[in-house]
Amino acid sequence: MVHTRRRLLWHGMFLFFLGLCTGLIEQQFSNPRMALAAHLEGVMNGILLLAIGAVWMEIHLAPRSKAIAYWTLLYGTYANWAVTALAAVLGTAAMSPFTGAGHTAELWQESLVTAGFASVGVAIIVAALLILWGLRQTLPAQ
């Protein structure tokens, strides 16, 4: 349990670092606006992992549910950064008309990014619901 908490904290700091690195090279992407979004996704999702790691011991779920929460959380946060960075590299616009304004990509690239963002959405929602469920339970009075 403590080991899982420390891994979440490590991944949070690592994703935060990836977000910072993305910010350093924003102008090198096909779509710098989307690269800014990738930078922010890395930083904010890293902070999310740090926050959840800090309260991990307070999340009371069955072991299988807690494992699902852990893995969907990791997938969702890393994939959010990665898919946003990929969208910045490819210059896709379908899933983000504001940051993608003026950019066009091939249909398969748009489809890949759309599928990536859809999977991120599902993963983060599953993780959030499980974590909310695990935090709502109270321990018996002692």
DAZIJO-V560595 format. One record per residue. RES is the residue in three letters. SS is DSSP state (h for helix, s for strand, l for the rest). PSI is psi in whole degrees, -180 to 180 (999 if undefined). D_FIRST is the distance of its C-alpha to the first C-alpha in Angstrom with 1 decimal. Layout:
# DAZIJO-V560595
res=<RES RES>
ss=<SS SS>
psi=<PSI PSI>
d_first=<D_FIRST D_FIRST>
This chain:
# DAZIJO-V560595
res=<MET VAL HIS THR ARG ARG ARG LEU LEU TRP HIS GLY MET PHE LEU PHE PHE LEU GLY LEU CYS THR GLY LEU ILE GLU GLN GLN PHE SER ASN PRO ARG MET ALA LEU ALA ALA HIS LEU GLU GLY VAL MET ASN GLY ILE LEU LEU LEU ALA ILE GLY ALA VAL TRP MET GLU ILE HIS LEU ALA PRO ARG SER LYS ALA ILE ALA TYR TRP THR LEU LEU TYR GLY THR TYR ALA ASN TRP ALA VAL THR ALA LEU ALA ALA VAL LEU GLY THR ALA ALA MET SER PRO PHE THR GLY ALA GLY HIS THR ALA GLU LEU TRP GLN GLU SER LEU VAL THR ALA GLY PHE ALA SER VAL GLY VAL ALA ILE ILE VAL ALA ALA LEU LEU ILE LEU TRP GLY LEU ARG GLN THR LEU PRO ALA GLN>
ss=<l h h h h h h h h h h h h h h h h h h h h h h h l h h h l l l h h h h h h h h h h h h h h h h h h h h h h h h h h h l l l l h h h h h h h h h h h h h h h h h h h h h h h h h h h h l l l l l l l l l l l l l l l l h h h h h h h h h h h h h h h h h h h h h h h h h h h h h h l l l l l l>
psi=<-48 -37 -42 -42 -46 -35 -41 -43 -42 -48 -36 -46 -38 -44 -38 -45 -44 -39 -42 -44 -39 -40 -30 -25 22 -42 -10 -10 158 -37 94 -30 -42 -32 -37 -41 -41 -41 -49 -37 -44 -48 -49 -40 -32 -44 -38 -46 -40 -42 -45 -36 -37 -29 9 -38 -16 -5 113 100 162 150 -42 -44 -38 -37 -41 -43 -45 -53 -36 -33 -48 -47 -50 -41 -46 -44 -33 -47 -47 -44 -38 -40 -40 -42 -36 -37 -46 -20 34 159 -14 -44 -6 78 -29 -50 -19 5 130 -1 145 149 171 157 -43 -32 -43 -42 -40 -47 -41 -46 -40 -47 -36 -42 -35 -45 -46 -47 -46 -38 -44 -48 -45 -43 -43 -43 -42 -44 -44 -27 -18 -24 142 150 150 146 142 999>
d_first=<0.0 3.8 5.3 5.2 6.4 8.8 9.9 10.8 12.7 14.4 15.5 16.7 18.8 20.0 21.1 22.7 24.5 25.7 27.1 28.9 30.4 31.5 33.3 35.2 36.7 37.3 41.1 40.7 39.5 42.1 41.0 40.0 39.3 36.6 35.3 35.0 32.9 30.7 30.4 29.4 26.9 25.1 25.1 24.2 21.5 20.0 20.1 18.6 15.5 15.4 15.9 13.2 10.7 12.2 11.6 8.3 7.2 10.8 10.6 11.2 11.8 12.3 9.9 12.8 13.5 10.1 10.6 14.1 13.4 11.3 14.2 17.0 16.0 16.0 19.2 20.8 20.5 21.5 24.2 25.5 26.3 27.6 29.8 31.2 32.0 33.6 35.6 36.8 37.8 39.6 41.1 40.2 41.1 40.6 37.2 37.9 41.6 41.5 39.8 41.5 44.9 47.6 45.4 45.8 44.1 44.9 44.0 41.4 39.7 39.7 38.4 35.5 34.4 34.9 32.7 30.0 30.0 30.1 27.0 25.2 26.4 25.1 21.6 21.2 22.7 20.4 17.3 18.9 19.9 16.5 15.0 18.1 17.8 14.3 15.5 18.8 17.7 18.2 16.9 19.8 22.0 21.8>
